[in-house]
Amino acid sequence: MADTSERVTVRIPQELLERLKSIQQSKGVATISDTIREGLERYVEVNLPPPNIRKVVVDLSRQDNRQLEEFVREGNSVSVDDAVRSAVREFIRNRVDPAGATAPRARREGESVAAAEGSPPS
């Protein structure tokens, strides 16, 4: 399948262009067009996610971001996004059910309540 694209001309303030150039250099992106394209793709991703997903953008301090990246490098998660998703899930679980960490495990289909809680069957 051929990759097609269309040229779009956009005027942006000089200050924004300088900031985009700074991003281009820091990320090592080949061209300013590639930098803008990447930004537009991210914008569309955040504002038009699949129907079963709602994107949330979170600003983190540099220190928190570095710690997350180190967490991933150590093999504790596959990505920063995945680590954040897991942390949010765990936070919500603990808030909704504070005893969740010590609650009995879920029953398997057909298993009695006594067996699920570790009590000997009567």
C-alpha positions in Angstrom: 0.0 0.0 0.0 1.5 3.4 -1.0 2.0 5.9 1.7 0.1 9.0 0.7 0.3 12.4 2.4 -1.0 15.9 1.7 0.8 19.1 2.2 -0.8 21.5 4.7 0.5 25.0 5.3 0.2 26.3 8.8 1.4 29.6 10.3 2.6 29.4 13.8 4.2 32.0 16.1 8.0 32.3 16.1 8.1 31.4 19.8 6.2 28.1 19.2 8.5 27.3 16.2 11.6 27.8 18.5 10.1 25.5 21.1 9.4 22.9 18.4 13.0 23.1 17.2 14.2 22.6 20.7 12.1 19.4 21.0 13.4 18.3 17.6 17.0 18.7 18.7 16.5 17.1 22.1 14.7 14.1 20.6 17.0 13.8 17.6 14.2 14.0 15.1 15.4 14.5 11.5 13.2 17.4 10.5 10.9 20.0 12.0 8.1 18.5 9.8 8.7 15.1 11.5 8.5 16.8 14.9 5.2 18.5 14.0 3.8 15.3 12.5 4.7 13.4 15.7 3.0 16.1 17.8 -0.1 16.0 15.6 -0.3 12.2 15.8 -0.1 12.5 19.6 -2.8 15.1 19.6 -5.1 12.9 17.6 -4.3 9.9 19.8 -5.2 11.8 22.9 -8.3 13.5 21.5 -9.7 10.6 19.4 -8.9 7.4 21.2 -10.6 4.1 20.5 -14.2 4.0 21.9 -13.3 1.7 24.8 -10.3 3.8 26.0 -10.1 7.3 27.5 -6.7 8.8 27.4 -5.4 10.8 30.3 -2.4 13.1 30.1 -0.4 13.5 33.3 2.4 16.0 33.9 5.1 14.5 36.1 8.1 16.1 37.7 11.5 15.3 36.1 12.4 13.3 39.2 9.2 11.2 39.0 9.8 10.7 35.3 13.4 9.6 35.9 12.3 7.1 38.6 9.6 5.7 36.3 12.2 5.3 33.5 14.6 3.6 35.9 11.8 1.3 37.0 11.2 0.2 33.4 15.0 -0.2 32.7 15.2 -2.5 35.7 12.6 -4.7 34.0 9.8 -4.0 36.5 7.4 -2.9 33.7 7.4 -3.0 29.9 6.9 0.7 29.5 6.4 3.9 31.5 2.7 3.9 30.3 2.2 0.4 31.5 3.8 1.2 34.9 1.5 4.2 35.3 -1.6 2.2 34.3 -0.6 -0.5 36.9 0.0 2.1 39.6 -3.4 3.7 38.9 -5.2 0.4 39.0 -3.6 -0.6 42.3 -4.3 2.8 43.8 -8.0 2.6 42.8 -8.2 -1.0 44.1 -6.8 0.1 47.4 -9.2 3.1 47.6 -12.3 1.1 46.7 -11.4 -1.8 48.9 -8.8 -0.8 51.4 -8.7 -4.4 52.7 -8.2 -5.6 49.1 -4.6 -6.6 49.7 -5.6 -8.9 52.6 -9.0 -9.9 51.2 -9.5 -13.6 50.4 -8.8 -14.6 46.8 -11.7 -14.8 44.3 -13.6 -18.0 44.1 -13.1 -20.2 41.1 -16.3 -21.3 39.3 -18.0 -24.1 41.4 -15.8 -23.6 44.4 -17.5 -23.3 47.8 -17.1 -20.2 49.9 -15.4 -22.2 52.7 -12.9 -23.6 50.2 -12.2 -20.2 48.7 -11.5 -18.7 52.1 -9.2 -21.5 53.1 -11.5 -23.2 55.6 -11.8 -26.9 55.5 -15.0 -28.1 53.7 -17.7 -29.3 56.1 
